[in-house]
Amino acid sequence: MQLSRRKLLTKLGVAASTVLLNNCTSKSLTNQPFQINADAKVSNIPEVQSVRLGIIPSLEVAPLLVAKNKKLFAKYGMTDVELVPFKSWQDICDRTVIGTEFGTSDEGIDGGHFYSPLPELLNEGLVKRHPRKTAMYVLMRLHTHGGYIVVSKRLNPFGIQLRRATFSPWQDIAKLFGKPMNGAIAEIGSNYDLWLRYWLASMDVIPKQDIDILEIPFDEMIPQIKQNEADILCLDSWRTLKLVEANLADPAIAIGEIWHNYPGEILAMRADWVDKYPIATQALLQATMEAQIWCDDPANAQELDTLLALSFMSRNLISQPIKIFSQLFKNSPQQNKKRLKIDNPSSINSIKYWSNDGISVSYPYKSHDLWFLNEYRRWNSLPDDFETKETIDAVNREDLWKNAAKAIGVPDTNIPIATTRGIETFFDGLKFDPEKSLKTNH
């Protein structure tokens, strides 16, 4: 499939925002392996031993599943960590706003698995269903890579050349066959929504103007594709594989091809919980970091495969977990899709949890928060008075990440010294420079 390599943001442009980030220079970290301090522990006994974290079942939450199943949370004193599965990000948002009232509510959660920039939006009261501000902290990134854009089989005769010059006639033909071409994601405003819009714009196909992007819950995607309601979708690797195995879609591009080592989803928590329980927070971070390092070790790939399969199977979330996850983590003779690279853990686009190419995956760079807020402003019209720098500084707790990393024995050469990775380069050569970003943001 041929992809247009026109400028990724073209005339639409990202609404530039400049944030005066501290230490705006960065360098690659050492790629040398290191040994976790087996005797690592938090400074004192955690104030509480229980916490409720929401998750969307997916490969992205592997570090949290590993930390629980291999008793790493318990190792650091958090003996009662509950991972609560939800079907949507909105559910996670709803329950986080409720909170647990420090252990007295069974309805709420204390935080968990989020996409960017949802914690910032909650913090500022900009989530439509929750206009009241809920103070949040971003603690760490959980992964890089794992996302894909796929196209339905219906588009095979059209190819994937969606440049505006050729898109309109193909859209007219699609309508003659009964349905227009539509994009689709599980939730409007999610990271998958942003990636899909980003890619379409790179080919001068403008959402709303040239193509609609529909909100279709995960459970309804397969029937909607069969009914030709959705043709271009952005999904995680597990759901991508399900569509490919069902012979409904082909992968067009990995998100890691658009932005190599892109910032993935995050662990975020209510600020009041973190402020009240700083020792427990450090324990959660230390355990999850140790799990990330374990996940990235090729020697653990088979055990990780089994652990993920059994974790999902225990909640009846998929019908054939062993088959699906063995294809995700190992070479499969039935997997012959050229651009689907999730079956080989050594692939350039395989999901990583701790580090990749000498770059920290786990550390929550403030410049990445900035990028997501830029994109949100571009597509979702953040208020004109939105204070980008102040919000990032209030929500991003990279200081807690650094403390936890040092506590488990991560050497200084593996801990970022800057809040930005510097200039980021995208798949067509376009660059994102966080230093040049706040001049039009205020």
N, C-alpha and C positions, 0 to 999 in steps of 0.2 A: 504494500500500500504506500502510495506516494503522499508525502505530507508537504504542504506549503510551508516554506521557511520565512515567511514575511515577518516583519517585526511583531513581537508578541503583544505589544500594547498599542501600536499604531496611533491613529489620531485620537482614539478614545482616551488613551493614556491613563496611567494610574494617577489619581488625584494625588499629586506629590505632597508628602508631609515630611517635615524635617524635625528630627528629634535629636537634641544635643546629648547623645549617649556618652557616658564616661568611657575612657580608654578605647577610643574608636579605631584601634588597630588590632590586628589579630595575626596569629601564625598557626601553622599546623602543629598539632600536638604530637608527641612521640608515639610511634606505633609499636613500641616495644611492649611485650606482655609483662604483666606484673602479677604478684600474688596477693590475693585478699588477705588481710590480717585475720587469721582464724580466731584470734582472741578479741576481735573488735566488739565493742559494746557501747551502748549509750552512756552518757556521763553519770546518770542516775536511773533508778527505776522509773519507767514511764508513769505519769500522773494517772493515766487510765490504761487499761489493757484492751479495751474494745473500741471498734470504730466500724462504721458502715460506709462502704464505698460502692458507688454505682458503676456499672460497666455495660458497654455494648459488646456482646460476645463476638470476638473477631481475633485475628492474629495480633492485632495491635496491643491487646491487653495481656499478651503472654507473660511479661515480667510480673504482673500482679498475680496471675495464676500460679506461676512458678514460686513466687515468694510465699504464697499461702500453702501450696501443696508440698513444697520441700521444707516447710516449717522455718523459713527465714524470718517471717514476721515474729514468730514465737522466740526465735533466737535472740531477738532484740527486745523482748519483753512484751510484744503485742500479741497476746495469746488468743485474742478473740476478734480477729479481723473478718468481717462478713463482706463478701463480694456479691452484690445484688445485681442480677442481670435485668436489663431493661430493653425494650424493643426500639426505643427512640431516644434521641438526644433531648427532646422536649420532656420526656418522662424524667430523665436525670436532672434536668433543670428544675422541674416542678418539685421534685423531692429534696433537692439541695436547698431551695428557697424555704421549704418547711423546716429543714434541719432536724437534728435529733434532740435538741434542747439538752445537750450534754448527757445523752444516754437515756432520756425519759420518754422519747417519742419513737414508736415503731413505724411511723409513716414516712419519716424523713431520712435523709442520708447526710453524711458529713462532707461529702465531696466525691471525687472519683475521676472517671475517664471523660474528658471533654475534648472538643475540637477548639481551635483558635478561631476567632477571638471571643468565644462565649463567656469565659470568666470576666473579661473586661466589660462586656455588655451587661452582665449581671451586676457587676460592681457599680455601674453607672445608671442602673435602672432602665436599660434600653432594650430589654427583652419584652415583646409586646404583652405577653400574658403576665409579666411581672414588672410593672413600672416602678415598684419600690426597690430601692437599692439594696443589694445583698453583697456585702464586702467579701471579696474573694482573693485568694493567693494562687498564683501559678508556681508549682514546686519543681516540675521537671518535664521534659519531653519523654515520651515512652518509646518512640521508634522513628526511623526514617524508611521511606519506600513502602511498598505494599499496595499502593493505589493504582488503578488502571482506568482508562477510558476505553469503552467497548462500543462497537456498532452492530446493529442488528443485521441478520442475514438478508433482510429486505433491501439493504443498501448495497449488496454485492454488485448488482448491475451498474450502480452509479459510481462505484469506487468511493474513495474517501477524500477526493479533492473538493473541499467545501469552500474554496475561495469564493468571495462574493460574486466575482465575474461568472462563475459557473454554477453557483449555488441556486440562484433564482430559477433558472429553467428546470433544474432537477427537482426543486421544491414544487414547481407547477406540475411536473410529471407525477410526483408522489401523490399530489392531491387528486390527479385524474384516476389514480389507482385506489382512491378512497380515503386516504389519510395523509395529512401533511407530515413532514419530518419534524419530530419533536425531540428535544433533549429531556433527560430525566435524572433526578437524584432523589435520595430518600427524604431529605429535609432541606427546604430553602434556607440559604444562609450558612449551611455547613461548609466544612473544608472541601468536600466533594463538589459542592455547588460552585465554589470559587475556582477550583481546578478546571472544571468543565467550561465555565465562562472564559477563563484565562486562555484555554486552548482554542476555543471557537474564535475569540477575538484575534488570536494570532493569525487566523486565516481570513480575517475581515468579515466574519459571520457574527453579526451583532445580536445577542439575545434580546428578545422582545420585538426587535425590528425585523430580523430575518428568520428567527426561530424561537419557539416558545420552550421554556424549560419547566417541566412539570414536576410536581412533588408527588412521588409514588412510594409508599412505604415498602420496605424490603419484601415483606410477605406477598405483596401484590405485583412485584415487578415481572415475574415470569408470565402470568396471565395477561398483563398489559402489553408485553412485547409480542406475545402470540396474537394479540388483537391489533397489532401495528399501531399502538398508541404511543410507543416510545422507541426511538431508533438509535440514539446516542446517549450513553449512560456513563456516569463516573462512579466507581465502586471500589471497595477493598478487594484484596486478592482472593479471599474465600468466596465471596459472592461472584466475582469475575469467573472463577473456575466453575461455579455452578451453572452459569449461563453458557459457558463454552461447552461443558459436558452435556448440557441439554440441547446443544446444536442450535442455539437461538442467536448467538452473537459471536463476533470475533474481536480480539483485542486490537485496538488501533495504536495505542501508545501507553507506555507506563508513565506515571507521574514523575518517576525518577529520571525519565528521559527528558522531560520538560525542565526539571530543576533537579540536578543530581544532588543527593543528600539533602533533600528538602526537609523542612521542619514538620514532623508528624504530630500526632495527637498528644495530649498532655495529661498529667496528673495535677488536678487542682482541688483546693479545699476551701471551705468557709474560713474566712479570716478569724472569726471569733473562736473557732475550734483550735486553730493553730496558735493563736495568741494565748489561749488558756492552757494549752497542753504542748508546750515547745519540746519537751523531752519525748513525748509520744510521737510528735511530728518527725523529729530526727530519726526515731526508730523506724518509722514507715519509710523514710527516704533511704536509710541505710539498707534495709531489707530489699527494697525495690531495685536499688543500684546493684547490689550483689546478684540479684536475679537477672538483671540486664546483662551483666558480664557473663553469667552462666549461659544465658540464651545464645550469646554470640560465639560461644566456643563450639567449633565444628564437632568436637568429640561428644557433645551432648545432643546432637541433632536428632538422633533416633529416640532418645528418651523424651526430648521436647515434643516430638511428633506424638508419641503415645500419651504424654501428659495432657496435651491440648485436646486430643481426641477424647480421652476419658472425661476431661473437664466438661466438654460440651455435651458428650453423650449422657452424662449424669443428669443434665437438665433437659434431655430430649429435644435439643435444639436442631440436630441434624440426624438424618436417618442412617447414614453410613459413614460415621466419622473416621474410622480407620482408613477407609479407601480415600476419602477426600484429603486428609492430612498427609497420607503417605505420598500423594501426588504433589502436594505443596512442598514437601521437604526432600523428596528424592526424585531421581530420574524415573520417568514412567514411560514404558514403551508405547502407551496409548496416547501420550501427549506429544502431538506433532504440530501444534500451533506455533508458527515461527516467532511471533512477538510475545507469546506468553512465557515469561521467564521465571515464573514463581516456583517451578518444579525443581529448581537446582539452587541449593543454598549458596553456591559460589558465584551465582549470577551477579552481574553488575547492578541489577535492579532488585535483588533479593532483599527482604526486609531485615533491617539491623536494629539493634536495641541500645547498645552502649556506645559504639564508635564505628566509624567507617572511613577509610582512606586517611587515617590520622586526624580525623575531625570528630569532636564529641557529638554524639547523637543525643545524649541524655541531658546535657546542660541547656537550660532555658535562656537562649540568647535574647536580649531585649530587642535586637534588630529584627528578629523574626516576628515578635509581637507587633512591631511596627509594620512589617510587610502585610500581615493579615489585616490590620486596621486600615491600611491604605486600600487594600482590595475591597474591604467592607464599605469604605467611603465611596469607592468607585461605583459599586453596584447597588448599595443599599442606603446611600445617603445618610451618613452619620450627621448628627446635628452640626450646624456651622460653628457652634461654640464648644465642640468636643475638644477637651484638653488631652491631646495624645500623649505628650511626654509625662504629664502628671499622672495620667491613668496607668501607663506602663510602669512607672516608678512605684506606684502604690500597689499594683497587683503582682508584679514579677518579683519573686523572692529567690533570686539566684544566690543570694548570700547564704540561705539555708542549704541550698544544694552544695555549695563549696564546703560548708562545715561538715556535712554528712559524708562527702567524698573523702575528706581528710581523715575522718574518724574510722573509715573502713580500710585505710591504708593506700588510697589512691595517691600515687606520687605527684608532686607539684608539676612535673612535666606533662601530666595527663589532665591537669585542671586548667580550663581556659582562664586567661588573665584579662580578657576583654569582654565587654557585653555585646560584641558584634563579631561576626566572622569576616567583616570587611565587605568588599564589593562582591556581590553574588552575580554569576553569569548564567543566563538561561539558554535554552536549547538552540536559539537562533542568534545568539551573540548579544542579546539585550542585557544590560547590566542594571542591577539595583544597588544603589550606593546610599546606605543609611545616613551617612554624614551630610549628604546634600538634600536630605529629605524634607526641614520644617518651615520652609519659607512660605509656602502657600497653604499651610495647614491651620493656621490660627486666623 
